[in-house]
Structure formats: C-alpha cells, structure tokens
Amino acid sequence: MSMKSDWSMNPPITDRDHQKIHQERPSSPVPSCVSMKSDVSMNPPITFRDRDTSTQKRGPSTLTEDQSRCSVCEQVLRDPVSISCGHTFCRNCITTHWEHPGTSEHYDCPQCRKRSRTRPVLQQLSESMDDIRGCEYMVDSLLRDLKTHKANLKRRYECVIEGLVQTGNQTPLNRIYTELYITEGESEGVNNEHEVWQLETASRMSTSHDTPIHCNDIFKPLPGQERPIRTVLTKGIAGIGKTVSVQKFILDWAEGKANQDVEVIFVLPFRELNLIRDQQYSLLRLLKDFHTDLNIDNVKKLAACKAMFIFDGLDESRLPLKFHCNKTTSEVTQISSVDVLLTNLIKGNLLPSALIWITTRPAAANQIPSGCVDRVTEVRGFNDPQKEEYFKKRFSDEDLASRIISQIKTSRSLHIMCHIPVFCWISAVVLEHMLSTEKREMPTTLTEMYTHFLFIQTRCKDHKYHGRDELDPEELMESEKEVLLKLGKLALEHLEKGNLMFYEEDLRECGIDVQEASVYSGMCTEVFKEESLVFQRVVYSFVHLSIQEFLSAVYMYHCFTTKNMDTLKPFLKRRSTAASEELTLHELLKNVVDKALVSKNGHLDLFVRFLHGLSVESNQKLLAGLVTQTESSPEGFQKTIRSLKVNQKKNISPERCINLFHCLIEMKEHSVQEEIQAYLKSERRSKTLTLSHCSALAYMLQISENVLDEFDLKKYKTSDEGRRRLVPAVRCCIKALLVDCKLNEESCKVIGSALSSNPSHLRELDLSDNDLEDSGVKMISDGLRSPQCRLETLRSVFLY
C-alpha cells in the first residue's frame, strides 16, 4: 500500500449487510514527497473522521458548500455526484459501485441502499468527459495539421520564378524582396481611371498626409485607433506588387517572423474561385478542397483556431458578389453558392472572428461595400530610393546596377514607370542584355523598351526549344511570327473587355492550340504565363497589363499592313472604312486617338502610346520579320504630330493631355517644351487650376526634354494646395521663384531632392516669406550640402 497517496486505491468495500471492512493506516503527517514551496499541483488532502478502530455505522454526511466529501471515501470533492437520497460521492466510488448493477434498471445508494435513478445523469457526465478527451485529441490533431500547413505554405511562397518556368530558375523571395510603399487610405482620383493615369499623377502628388504601413502591420491599429481591424482592402494598379505583398506576408508568417497570433491562413485566389462559381459548397468543404493538408472535418476544429482568409485579385473575379440580396448564412456546414459564402464571410455572418484580406486593382474596389471594410490600404509600388534598392538587390555586380540606374534616370517616362516592380524587372532584363552586348543605343521610350524585351524573350525561347543562336533578328521574328500574332490577337480582343485572365476557351477562339499553350507560355513568364489551379484547371495571362497593351498594338499594326479590316473597323469612323485600300497610318492613328479620348476610363491610352511608337521607323526595323515596315512618309508623320497638338488644345482632362504628350515622346518628337508653353498660354491659363490640373501640369513640366528658364509659382492661379502640388516642377528649371507660397514640409522635401538630384538644374532659388518648420529648413539644408548641388543664388528670408 502506498504511504504517500491513496488516490489510486479503490474505495472501501461494503457488504450487503451494511458492514464495512476497514483497515488501519499508519499516520503520516507530512509525506516525504510534498513540495514545501507550493501546493498548487497537489491533490486536496485526505482527512479522516475521529473514530475508533471498531466498525462504526455512518449516517448521512452533512455536506457544506465549502467542503463536500464523498460519502464512501471522504475525499474532498471538486466535481460531486449527488443522488436522490442526499448522499454525495466522488465519481470513482459511484462508478465502481454501479459497475454491475445486475439485471435491475434501478441503482442503489452505496451508503443507505435506497434506490436511485441517477444513472442517466452520471452517463451524461461521463459522455461530457469523453467529449473533453475527444476535444484534446482534436486539438492535438489540428496542431499537427497546422504545422504541416505552415511548412507547405513556406515551400510554396519562399521562392519566385524568374525567366523560363521549365528551367526551374527560382530565386528566394527574401533575397530580392524590396519593401513596397503601402499607405493607409487611398490617393485622390476616380477608381475606374486608367492605371497609368493614377501612377503618373500619384508619383508627383503630395504625400504629406499619407500614413506608411508595413506589409505585416496592415491588421494592426495605428496609435490612437481603438477599433479592431477585421477586414482590409488593399488596392493597387496591375503589377504594382499586391500579390508579392501577399506572398511576403504569408512567408513571414510561415517562418514565424510576424503575426503569430494568427493560427491558420486560407488563401483563396479569385482566379481559382471563378472555376467553381456555379457549384454548391459549404464553407467547410470549400476549405478542405483548397487546403487538402488541413483535415478540417468538423466545425469544432475550424472554430478552435484564429483564422485569416486572403482573397487575392478581386479584379479577376467573375462572381456577382451580390452583397445586398444574397441570403444570410452563419453555419459553416450549410451548402450554398460560392458567391453566398464569400459575401457572408466578408460581411461577418460566417466566422465573425476571422480576419479578411482582399486585394484588387482600383477599378474593381467598389464591388465591396464600404461598410464591410475596416481599413483601406494602397500599394504605391517603389518610391525613388526603393527603385535603386531593387536594382542593387537584383544584380550582385554593383557596377552593372549603377549603370542601369543611371540609364533609367535619363528618361523621365521610364523612371516613373519603374514605380511598378514588374516594369523594373522588364527594364533589368533589357538593360542587362544591352549593356552586356555593348549595344550603344539604349531605349529611351516605352515602345523601344518593350520591343527589345519581346525580342530578348523570343531569342530565349528559340534557344531553349531549338538550340539556335545564329539566327539574325529578322529571321528570328519571322520564325515566331505565328505564335506572337496569335498572342497579339488574344491581347487585343480582350483589352476592350477588360480581361486579364484567359481560360482554354478564350485561347481556342484566337486559334491557339490548348495543347501548345504551355509552349507559348514557355517564351518566358514575363510575356505569357500558365498557372495550374487547385481544381485541375489551367489559367493563362500576360504578366502585366502593359505587355497585353503592347502586343495589342503590334497586332493592330500588323492588321493595318495586311489590310485586315475586320479587326480595324471597330476603331475607324464610317468614312474611313469605305476605301480600306487608301487607309493611311496617319488616319488609323487619328481614329484610334479619337476612340481613346471618348473612353471613360482611358483603357486604350497606353495602347495608343505603343501604336504611335510603332510608327517610328527604328522600332519597325526592330520588329522586322514580325510586322511589315511601311514606307516612311515625313508628311504623314508630321500630320500625326499636328493632330496630337490640336487635340491638346481641346477641353480634355489633364490625364488625357499627359497621354498625348507621351504619344509625342514615343514618336521622338522633342518639342514637348513648346507644347507645354502653348498649354500655359491657352485660355485655360487664365482660369483657376484645380488640384488635379496642378498635379498633371507639374508632371508635364518634369517629363519635358528641355529645362525651364524660370518657374514662378505665384503666377499660377490656384489654391495654396495647388501651388504646393506644382512645386515638383523645380526639378526641371534653372530659376525657381517660390515667394510667399506657404510651403510645407513636403514642399521642402521636394526642393531638397531637386538640389541634390543628378543632374541638378537649379541655379537660383527664392524662398522668401515662407513660414517653414525647422524640419523643412533641415531638408533644404541637406540638399544644399549635397555634392550635386549647383545653386548660385539663394534668397531665404524665413518667417517665424
């Protein structure tokens, strides 16, 4: 018999004549194993009544609320079982006594032998204990599954594929990832405007009121915010880095670096949800199908953990998302349409404690009601320092990285496009190839950059599949003509529809053999990529909207040279279709521009830029073999330029005016400065400039090839905020007069940047009568100390 504890002993045995067989135990006041520091882990002490050694018959015990004891073993009870006669027992004693009650369905009391029907209650309690043991097993099983799930997500997201998919050329994400500029809230502008408009306007807008947020902190309230954040909507134009931000977020979580309060992440891309949009699912089954490594076989498992749902690519959704009329459901086992599941999950009817993250291009953001969103964030891509950081991480050769950065800076248009990480990738591919082959003429326009990119990727494909390096450029493009033109047709037909994702039926309609689609995508993941989805389906896409727009322009130009009027007719006016043989390139460009100007969201603007760029003889030569070179007509070329200038004088938006300037740049027309001056002297010059006009004007001044002799900010009729938005134009002027313009800290930051830029054009600067903060003065002082600063005259009577 153990002298330290009788916990494992059976209760005292009683005979049917109510006589107890009891035995003497040696007293042991302090068991030798008792901890003297704490009794938290000890069982309650067992006490005995004062009694003699003779057999005594006990009466019913008087039990208090503070000290309940078993009527048999007198152990202090934590979970007593009372029966109808009033006696109370521990679970051990009553279970042992009622182990074999005989054939009778009645159960007697071990103490007084009165019959009781308490057995069903005891059975329920026993079943409750079984549930607890089952729950413990369930938790252990779930923890094992979650560990496996984390490991699988880490393997899935720790690398990014660069170059040809089939080569397995994977690069660790953490090695090349450059932190993106993410802000709370959204930039000024309409959600459905063309994304290049937003990029070019936002790149020069004041950001003094933006609140930068780290990718891993998007669910964390800012200082002073008490309301918990459940649903986050992240916006950003195509290729700006939304999906990569999601990938980095998941990888950091899987590696245990951030957001460890989240126990499970469910990734549900809209491009995959599209494939089951007509099917019926319960949320439980949907999650099991998407994440087979998680054995979520019951509601308790799902409710036992803190979950996050990531819905990437709302703009790719083909679900109706009927938030206002879908039925309400709160049960994860209830079967309904995928649309109903998603709307209820986002609204919080399903799993209200789960976190929701939705990413989207701006044009699709309004599909989610504002009342369902706790925080809106915007991915702005790379700012200027982050662009340089990207190239330095991308290339281990520091000299090569520096040369590429310098080359990018020579073109304002290219430099601004590098806000998009995907464009940084394209620029890196092209410039690395050209600098390594010592080609002298570097691309300075978008059309040149994308033309070289297409050529490089076509050469890579030809080498991979045919092992050929000796083909000259024209032979190479001729050999791939059929493939590229089919992709161009696919790009153009879906450009107007607004589709970025293509399924097998879309490819067939454009004459692309689905069996060969993987070969097409093998050109390079940066041109056309193939993705295998959860539901054994394959989806195709161009890696970025700008590539789709470029190939659309290439196909349009091909249709012009081959007189394919079926493709051209939607872009031409009636009078132009009568004599298709006489259609000139100038007429085609004019008609396309007119069509683009009436577009509500400017979805054809970048396509129009590329089409004007393809009218340049040098670009046609680069694409020789793919498109037929047209006879150079200086008269037609000049007519197109004049037509663009006439359109600039119309009452069009600043964004459209910017796009027309870009068309001139793509045609290598270097009179942009003259056009800006004409714009400033027009009738609208005397009118008050809106904030958006000021942002657009500042941008136009900066992309000019020439430098302004004088920039007098007070001459512009606008508000104080409008003038502050014009301040970035100091980067492209020799003399800047900023007298009494109520400059703020952001303005000082821009001025300091202009003073330290390479090259810096400023020679004279007047900052008189501005009430500047100390931080603003410091920013300007830092610019003055820069070795790049070339300032000769400074007027700076500051007000305090």
Secondary structure as the mmCIF struct_conf table of DSSP 4:
data_model
#
loop_
_struct_conf.conf_type_id
_struct_conf.id
_struct_conf.beg_label_comp_id
_struct_conf.beg_label_asym_id
_struct_conf.beg_label_seq_id
_struct_conf.end_label_comp_id
_struct_conf.end_label_asym_id
_struct_conf.end_label_seq_id
BEND BEND1 MET A 3 LYS A 4
TURN_TY1_P TURN_TY1_P1 TRP A 7 SER A 8
BEND BEND2 MET A 9 MET A 9
HELX_LH_PP_P HELX_LH_PP_P1 ASN A 10 ILE A 13
STRN STRN1 THR A 14 THR A 14
TURN_TY1_P TURN_TY1_P2 ARG A 16 ASP A 17
BEND BEND3 HIS A 18 HIS A 18
STRN STRN2 LYS A 20 LYS A 20
BEND BEND4 PRO A 29 VAL A 30
TURN_TY1_P TURN_TY1_P3 SER A 32 CYS A 33
BEND BEND5 MET A 36 LYS A 37
TURN_TY1_P TURN_TY1_P4 VAL A 40 SER A 41
BEND BEND6 MET A 42 MET A 42
HELX_LH_PP_P HELX_LH_PP_P2 ASN A 43 ILE A 46
BEND BEND7 ASP A 50 ASP A 50
BEND BEND8 THR A 53 SER A 54
BEND BEND9 GLU A 65 ASP A 66
STRN STRN3 ARG A 69 ARG A 69
TURN_TY1_P TURN_TY1_P5 SER A 71 CYS A 73
HELX_LH_PP_P HELX_LH_PP_P3 GLN A 75 GLN A 75
STRN STRN4 VAL A 76 VAL A 76
HELX_LH_PP_P HELX_LH_PP_P4 LEU A 77 LEU A 77
BEND BEND10 ARG A 78 ASP A 79
STRN STRN5 VAL A 81 SER A 82
TURN_TY1_P TURN_TY1_P6 SER A 84 CYS A 85
BEND BEND11 GLY A 86 GLY A 86
STRN STRN6 THR A 88 PHE A 89
HELX_RH_AL_P HELX_RH_AL_P1 ARG A 91 HIS A 97
TURN_TY1_P TURN_TY1_P7 TRP A 98 TRP A 98
BEND BEND12 GLU A 99 GLU A 99
TURN_TY1_P TURN_TY1_P8 GLY A 102 THR A 103
BEND BEND13 GLU A 105 GLU A 105
STRN STRN7 TYR A 107 ASP A 108
TURN_TY1_P TURN_TY1_P9 PRO A 110 CYS A 112
STRN STRN8 ARG A 115 SER A 116
HELX_RH_AL_P HELX_RH_AL_P2 ARG A 119 TYR A 157
BEND BEND14 GLU A 158 GLU A 158
STRN STRN9 CYS A 159 ILE A 161
BEND BEND15 GLY A 163 GLY A 163
HELX_RH_3T_P HELX_RH_3T_P1 VAL A 165 THR A 167
TURN_TY1_P TURN_TY1_P10 GLY A 168 GLY A 168
STRN STRN10 GLN A 170 PRO A 172
HELX_RH_AL_P HELX_RH_AL_P3 LEU A 173 ILE A 176
STRN STRN11 ILE A 182 GLU A 184
BEND BEND16 GLY A 185 GLY A 185
BEND BEND17 GLU A 188 GLY A 189
TURN_TY1_P TURN_TY1_P11 ASN A 191 ASN A 192
BEND BEND18 GLU A 193 GLU A 193
HELX_RH_AL_P HELX_RH_AL_P4 GLU A 195 ALA A 202
TURN_TY1_P TURN_TY1_P12 SER A 203 ARG A 204
BEND BEND19 MET A 205 MET A 205
TURN_TY1_P TURN_TY1_P13 SER A 208 HIS A 209
STRN STRN12 THR A 211 PRO A 212
HELX_RH_3T_P HELX_RH_3T_P2 CYS A 215 ASP A 217
TURN_TY1_P TURN_TY1_P14 ILE A 218 PHE A 219
BEND BEND20 LYS A 220 LYS A 220
HELX_LH_PP_P HELX_LH_PP_P5 PRO A 221 LEU A 222
TURN_TY1_P TURN_TY1_P15 PRO A 223 GLY A 224
BEND BEND21 ARG A 227 ARG A 227
STRN STRN13 THR A 231 LYS A 235
TURN_TY1_P TURN_TY1_P16 ALA A 238 GLY A 239
BEND BEND22 ILE A 240 GLY A 241
HELX_RH_AL_P HELX_RH_AL_P5 LYS A 242 ALA A 254
TURN_TY1_P TURN_TY1_P17 GLU A 255 GLY A 256
BEND BEND23 LYS A 257 ALA A 258
TURN_TY1_P TURN_TY1_P18 GLN A 260 ASP A 261
STRN STRN14 VAL A 264 VAL A 267
HELX_RH_AL_P HELX_RH_AL_P6 PHE A 270 LEU A 273
HELX_RH_3T_P HELX_RH_3T_P3 ASN A 274 ILE A 276
TURN_TY1_P TURN_TY1_P19 ARG A 277 ASP A 278
BEND BEND24 GLN A 279 GLN A 279
STRN STRN15 GLN A 280 TYR A 281
HELX_RH_AL_P HELX_RH_AL_P7 LEU A 283 PHE A 290
TURN_TY1_P TURN_TY1_P20 THR A 292 ASP A 293
BEND BEND25 LEU A 294 LEU A 294
BEND BEND26 ASN A 298 ASN A 298
HELX_RH_AL_P HELX_RH_AL_P8 VAL A 299 ALA A 303
TURN_TY1_P TURN_TY1_P21 ALA A 304 ALA A 304
BEND BEND27 CYS A 305 CYS A 305
STRN STRN16 ALA A 307 PHE A 311
HELX_RH_3T_P HELX_RH_3T_P4 LEU A 314 GLU A 316
BEND BEND28 LEU A 319 LEU A 319
TURN_TY1_P TURN_TY1_P22 PHE A 323 CYS A 325
BEND BEND29 ASN A 326 ASN A 326
HELX_LH_PP_P HELX_LH_PP_P6 LYS A 327 THR A 328
TURN_TY1_P TURN_TY1_P23 VAL A 332 THR A 333
STRN STRN17 SER A 336 SER A 337
HELX_RH_AL_P HELX_RH_AL_P9 VAL A 338 LYS A 347
TURN_TY1_P TURN_TY1_P24 GLY A 348 GLY A 348
BEND BEND30 ASN A 349 LEU A 351
TURN_TY1_P TURN_TY1_P25 PRO A 352 SER A 353
BEND BEND31 ALA A 354 ALA A 354
STRN STRN18 LEU A 355 THR A 360
HELX_RH_3T_P HELX_RH_3T_P5 PRO A 362 GLN A 367
BEND BEND32 ILE A 368 ILE A 368
HELX_RH_3T_P HELX_RH_3T_P6 SER A 370 CYS A 372
BEND BEND33 ASP A 374 ASP A 374
STRN STRN19 ARG A 375 VAL A 379
HELX_RH_AL_P HELX_RH_AL_P10 ASP A 384 ARG A 394
BEND BEND34 SER A 396 SER A 396
HELX_RH_AL_P HELX_RH_AL_P11 GLU A 398 LYS A 409
TURN_TY1_P TURN_TY1_P26 THR A 410 THR A 410
HELX_RH_AL_P HELX_RH_AL_P12 ARG A 412 MET A 417
TURN_TY1_P TURN_TY1_P27 CYS A 418 HIS A 419
BEND BEND35 ILE A 420 ILE A 420
HELX_RH_AL_P HELX_RH_AL_P13 PRO A 421 SER A 436
TURN_TY1_P TURN_TY1_P28 THR A 437 GLU A 438
BEND BEND36 ARG A 440 ARG A 440
BEND BEND37 THR A 445 THR A 445
HELX_RH_AL_P HELX_RH_AL_P14 LEU A 446 HIS A 466
HELX_RH_AL_P HELX_RH_AL_P15 PRO A 473 SER A 479
TURN_TY1_P TURN_TY1_P29 GLU A 480 GLU A 480
HELX_RH_AL_P HELX_RH_AL_P16 LYS A 481 LEU A 495
TURN_TY1_P TURN_TY1_P30 GLU A 496 GLY A 498
STRN STRN20 MET A 501 PHE A 502
HELX_RH_AL_P HELX_RH_AL_P17 GLU A 504 GLU A 509
TURN_TY1_P TURN_TY1_P31 CYS A 510 GLY A 511
HELX_RH_3T_P HELX_RH_3T_P7 VAL A 514 GLU A 516
HELX_RH_AL_P HELX_RH_AL_P18 ALA A 517 SER A 521
TURN_TY1_P TURN_TY1_P32 GLY A 522 MET A 523
TURN_TY1_P TURN_TY1_P33 THR A 525 VAL A 527
STRN STRN21 PHE A 528 SER A 532
TURN_TY1_P TURN_TY1_P34 VAL A 534 PHE A 535
BEND BEND38 GLN A 536 GLN A 536
STRN STRN22 VAL A 538 PHE A 542
BEND BEND39 VAL A 543 HIS A 544
HELX_RH_AL_P HELX_RH_AL_P19 LEU A 545 THR A 561
TURN_TY1_P TURN_TY1_P35 THR A 562 LYS A 563
HELX_RH_AL_P HELX_RH_AL_P20 MET A 565 LEU A 568
HELX_RH_3T_P HELX_RH_3T_P8 LYS A 569 PHE A 571
BEND BEND40 LEU A 572 LEU A 572
HELX_RH_AL_P HELX_RH_AL_P21 ARG A 574 THR A 577
TURN_TY1_P TURN_TY1_P36 ALA A 578 ALA A 579
HELX_RH_3T_P HELX_RH_3T_P9 SER A 580 GLU A 582
HELX_RH_AL_P HELX_RH_AL_P22 LEU A 585 LEU A 597
TURN_TY1_P TURN_TY1_P37 VAL A 598 VAL A 598
BEND BEND41 LYS A 600 ASN A 601
TURN_TY1_P TURN_TY1_P38 HIS A 603 LEU A 604
HELX_RH_AL_P HELX_RH_AL_P23 ASP A 605 GLY A 613
TURN_TY1_P TURN_TY1_P39 LEU A 614 SER A 615
BEND BEND42 VAL A 616 VAL A 616
HELX_RH_AL_P HELX_RH_AL_P24 GLU A 617 LEU A 622
TURN_TY1_P TURN_TY1_P40 LEU A 623 LEU A 623
STRN STRN23 ALA A 624 ALA A 624
TURN_TY1_P TURN_TY1_P41 GLY A 625 LEU A 626
STRN STRN24 VAL A 627 VAL A 627
HELX_LH_PP_P HELX_LH_PP_P7 THR A 628 SER A 632
HELX_RH_AL_P HELX_RH_AL_P25 PRO A 634 GLN A 648
TURN_TY1_P TURN_TY1_P42 LYS A 649 LYS A 649
BEND BEND43 LYS A 650 ASN A 651
HELX_RH_AL_P HELX_RH_AL_P26 PRO A 654 GLU A 666
TURN_TY1_P TURN_TY1_P43 MET A 667 LYS A 668
HELX_RH_AL_P HELX_RH_AL_P27 VAL A 672 LYS A 681
BEND BEND44 SER A 682 SER A 682
HELX_RH_3T_P HELX_RH_3T_P10 GLU A 683 SER A 686
BEND BEND45 LYS A 687 LYS A 687
HELX_LH_PP_P HELX_LH_PP_P8 THR A 688 THR A 690
HELX_RH_AL_P HELX_RH_AL_P28 LEU A 691 ILE A 703
BEND BEND46 GLU A 705 ASN A 706
STRN STRN25 LEU A 708 ASP A 712
HELX_RH_3T_P HELX_RH_3T_P11 LEU A 713 LYS A 715
BEND BEND47 TYR A 716 TYR A 716
BEND BEND48 THR A 718 THR A 718
HELX_RH_AL_P HELX_RH_AL_P29 ASP A 720 LEU A 726
HELX_RH_3T_P HELX_RH_3T_P12 VAL A 727 CYS A 732
STRN STRN26 CYS A 733 LEU A 737
TURN_TY1_P TURN_TY1_P44 VAL A 739 ASP A 740
HELX_RH_AL_P HELX_RH_AL_P30 GLU A 745 SER A 756
BEND BEND49 SER A 757 PRO A 759
STRN STRN27 GLU A 764 ASP A 766
TURN_TY1_P TURN_TY1_P45 SER A 768 ASP A 769
STRN STRN28 ASN A 770 ASN A 770
HELX_RH_AL_P HELX_RH_AL_P31 ASP A 774 ARG A 785
BEND BEND50 SER A 786 SER A 786
TURN_TY1_P TURN_TY1_P46 PRO A 787 GLN A 788
STRN STRN29 THR A 793 ARG A 795
STRN STRN30 PHE A 798 PHE A 798
#
